Amino acid sequence: MNQMSYVKRSILTAVCIALCVVLPMAFHAIPNAGSIYCPMHIPVLLCGLIAGWPFGLLCGLAGPLLSSLLTGMPATAYLPIMMMELALYGLLTGLFMQLIHTRKIYVDLYISLVISLLAGRVLAGIARALIFAPGSYSISAWATGYFITCLPGLVIQLALVPTIVFALEKARLIPVRYPVEEG
């Protein structure tokens, strides 16, 4: 796979961080849309998948922080958990895309996404249970908050993110992961 330049990765990361601010503002016009659709997750996942783990990690940390500072979303009490969860998404999607090579772009994308989404949700649940709400956070609250309430967001992420990556590859805006060899 051809590598993207550091400058292009940096620009992509900046755009994804900006989307972490703009997308939640658009979604929060709908009541409870932030917790249902998880709009900030999409740019962080894209950044990790396309730019790699260091940039995905940065986007996962800076996106929620900047959004909270500029818009108040996420709320300060929820910010540390969200930063941990999104940072792990950006880190893991980038790492898995670096490590997994099935010769099928969609398989690589889905393996990276599913494992990262599960790990991020587990980490966020553990952090809430042990650090941020010890003794008052249950498994049912975790399952409801991280899987049931946000089910529409998970479906959107699993449908939209790989499609965007594939479309960017097709348009040659990002390097093609598995170029067709002529010969």
N, C-alpha and C positions, 0 to 999 in steps of 0.2 A: 504494500500500500504506500502510495506517495504520501509524504508528510506535509502537513500544513505548516506554513511559516509561523514563527513565534508571534509575529505581528498580527497575522490573520487570526490565530487562536485568541490573542488578547482582545482584538476587536469583537470577535464572536462572544467572548466572555462578557465584555462590557454591554453588548446588546442584550444578552441573556439576563444580566443583572438589572438592566433597565426594564426588561419585561417582567421581572420579579416585582417591580414597583407598579407598573401600568396594568398588568392583567388582574391582580386582585382588586384594584380600584374599579375596573369594569365589572367584575363579577360581584362585588359587594353591593351593587345597586339592587341585587336580588337578596332577600333575607336568607341568612345562613348559607349563602352560596360558597363562601370561603371554605367552610368545613365539609361541604358536600362535593364541590368540584375541584378543590385543591389547585387553584390556578398557578400558584407559585412553583409547584412541582415540575410543571412542563418545561420551563426554560432551564431549570437546573438539570433535569434529566437529559435534555438536548445538549447542554453544554458538556456534560461528562461524556456522553456518547460520541460527540463530534470532536471536541477539543482535547479530551484526555483528562485523566484523573486530577492533575494539579489545578487545572482550570475549573473543572467541575467542583472540586472541593472549595475553591475560592468563591465560585458563584453561589454554592450552597451556604456559605458563611455570610458573604457580603449582601446577597439578595434580600434575605429576610431582615437583616440589620438595617440596610438602607431603607427598605420599605417601612419598617417600624419607625425609623427616625423621621421620614418624610410624610407618612400618611397615618401613623398610629396602628397600622396593620402589619404584622400581628401585634396584639397587645403585649406590653412589656412582660407580663407574667408568663406568657406563653412563648416568648421570643427564644429563650435558651434551648427549650426542647425542640422548637422548629429549626433552629440553626443546627443542632446536632443531627436531626433527622435528614435535613436537606443536604448538609455537608456529607453525610454518609452516602446519600443517593449520588451526588456528584462524584465522590471518590470511587465508589464501587462500580458505577456504570462505566467510568473511564478505565478502571483496572480490568474489568471483565472484557471490555471490548479489545483491550490490549492482549489479554490472555486467551480468549476464546476465538478459534478459527475453524468453523465447520465448513467453510467454502460456500455458505449460504448466508447472505446478509440478514435476512429476516430472522433466521434461527439465532444468529449471533446477537441481534438486537433484543429478541424476546428473552433469551436466556439471561442476558445482562440486566434487562429491565426487571424481570420477575424476581430474580435473586436480590437485586438491589432494593426493590420496593418492599420485599418481605423483611430484609435485614434492617432497613431504616425504621420500619414500623415496630419491629421487635426492640431495637435500641431505644426508640422513643418511649415505648411502654415500660421498659426496665428503668429508664431515667425517671419517668414520672413516679413509678412505684417506689423506687429507692431514694431518690433525691428530692424531687419537687412536691410529692404528695405522699410521703411514707405513711403506711397504715390506712390510708383512705382511698386508695386506688385499686380497683379489683380487675380481675381478668375479664369479667363481663363488660366493664366500662372500657377497657382497652379494646376488646373485640368490637364493641359498638362504635367507638370513636374512630378506630383505624381500619375497619373493614366494612361495617354495615352502613354507617352514615355516609362515608366517602365512596361507596360503591360506584356511583355515577362517575366520580372523578377517576377512579381506577380504570374503569372501562374506557373513558376518554383518553387517559394516558396510554393505555395499551393499544388503542386503535390509532391515535394521532401521532404519537412520538415516532414510532418506526416509519410511518408513512411520510412524515416530514423529513426524516433522515434519508430515506430512499429517494424522495423527490429532489432533495438538495444534491444527492449523488448523481441522479439522472441529469440534472441541469448543469452538472460539472462545477457547482459552487463549492463543493467539498471534494476531497480526493475519493476516487472510486476504491472501495475496499477490495474487491475482487475483479480486477480488470480482465476483460475478455482477451485472451492471447490469440493473436492472428498467426496463422502459419500453416 
